[in-house]
Amino acid sequence: MSIMSNRIYQVDAFCKDLFSGNPAAVCPLEYWLEDQTMKNIAAENNLAETTFYVKEKDGFRIRWFTPEMEVDLCGHATLAAAHVLFSHEGFSGNTILFASRSGELKVSKKGDHLVLDFPVDHFKQVEITAAMHQWFSTTPIEAYKGRSDYMLVFRSEEEVAGLRADLAVLGRLTDCRGVIITAKGENVDFVSRFFAPQIGIAEDQVTGSAHTTLTPYWSQRLYQNEFEAIQLSPRKGYLHCRYAGERIEISGLAKTYLIGEIFLK
């Protein structure tokens, strides 16, 4: 029986140094595997996201999987895929175009940083319900609902850093991908955390896509368009964000941790 193998990379995205940021697995493909096979690979990797891409005429098509399901958008795994293309897979241009379930995505090189160009999220303010009081150990002061996530605003960075999430309660939510929590930062413009146990991610280390909601919100509050942000997960994530109307630019560093081979038969 012939053995089918495939390259795999593990990359720390939105990091400061290795072992910070959010680790993502990246699998370059010559053709699409069966969906169940990609789901199995993601579950076996047991990282927040595993991303797959296939070369197309003008760029690449990209897909993202958590250990439990395919998702519509993932920032850190897109950054990781671009890093693999620029650093290991011979891509010679300065801007990579990814086709995805969330439309066209661009990633460009800017010095040592990679810059994601993502569509802005449109969100609306919602009532702080009695149910929301059960989500975390501290009560938010504002609540919003975007295309995929809830976003709760708290009084201080200290509150965001110290609160505890009731993962069992959050895991029963059915009308969102996850919950962003945020506050004005002490040494950066804003901080955040992200919880999505309902899709297999208890607390995400860095959530690039959440910053398509966070950036326009903080632009309205701070009256500026460029921001330094930290995601206050155990590994911490470091992001520079720019609000550009219908697009959000999110930039950060990526570092390769592992290059390997997976065997599928």
Secondary structure, DSSP 8 states (H G I E B T S, - for coil): ----EEEEEEEEEEESSTTSSEEEEEEEESS---HHHHHHHHHHHTSSEEEEEEEETTEEEEEEE-SS-EES--HHHHHHHHHHHHHTS---SSEEEEEETTEEEEEEEETTEEEEEEE----EEE---TGGGGTBSS--SEEEE-SSEEEEE-S-HHHHHH--B-HHHHTT--S-SEEEEEEE-SSSSEEEEEEEGGGTEEEES--GGGHHHHHHHHHHHHT-SEEEEEE-SSS-EEEEEEEETTEEEEEEEEEEEEEEEEE--
